[in-house]
Amino acid sequence: MIKHLLSAADLDAATATLVLDTAAEMASLAGREVKKLPALRGRTVVNLFYEDSTRTRISFEAAAKRLSADVINFSAKGSSVSKGESLKDTALTLQAMGADAVVVRHPASGAPHRLANWVEGSVVNAGDGTHEHPTQALLDAYTMRSRLGRLAGLNVAIVGDVLHSRVARSNVQLLHTLGAKVTLVAPPTLLPVGVDAWPAGTSYDLDAVVPDSDVVMMLRVQRERMNQAYFPSEREYARRYGFDVPRMRRLPGHAIVMHPGPMNRGMEIAPEVADSPRSTIVEQVANGVSVRMAVLYLLLGGKA
Ligand code: NCD
């Protein structure tokens, strides 16, 4: 097993499949009366969050607690970070406390990689800037596999603000590793430079892609990372790239609609779609706990 999970590229097909299979076992155990497993008793997991998060932070916390680990939650607000303490000094403090795993979210792309050089424990990237979010890609793959029965050969459309999305980057990488075919759908202004080198196709035309998609993954328009106008207006964006009911009706019967959350309802996704039986949005959150249990277990379990 690998020591850190910094990028979806750290996972080859066998390792990624092992994580998904382990997550499935975790999910079946969670269905039993005793939700807690003793697997990580005596180990310490630190959640180090320098950026706002709802789902990911509580998901890692729940995962670590269900494995009986001790959990320390650190958020940059209210810590010495606001006094200008560097990531390195914070890392050394965590090291001194004996963290076995550090789960880190940071606005700077590459911060988890740097942290991995400074601490002895395992580092899990919980989202770094616009770069990567590997456990989100794993929980998305898990959700696709459990709804559709397989990943190899699936047509997956990832739609919207690809430019700012670490979710898209990690998903493209992992889905490619697992044999799915990804098409990125976005206005030209929201596709990154160099996207041609990614293992994915691209399209500007959502309506052309919908009828052949097994999975449509909508991305949040990330206003907080936009310092200029990337599209004419919200209405225009929603009309061309929003997933609405008429588009949902043109999907194949078995297809699912995903979103990592948080959603801009009415912008990239219509409320009727988000709340429809095709939507896996709530399932993704539930699956996230099982997948993060599997990741922590596999990274730490062998080192007792
Ligand atoms: C995503 C993130 O933070 O990258 N959300 C998440 O982890 N569930 C996507 C987003 O913020 O739009």
Residues whose N, C-alpha, C, O or C-beta is under 5 A from the ligand:
A	BS01	NCD	R55 T56 G127 H133 V167 R220 P260 G261 P262
